[in-house]
């Protein structure tokens, strides 16, 4: 997992209590406290 660059993060919808990460070519939304995956945007970074 890598952090999302700020210029891309500004384009994503804010999700209080969650954070976006880059995994391969996917964007993954995880809960901050538990790291449970809430959403995956598949192949958005190709």
Helices and strands as residue ranges (DSSP letters): E 2-3, H 6-9, E 18-23, E 26-31, E 37-41
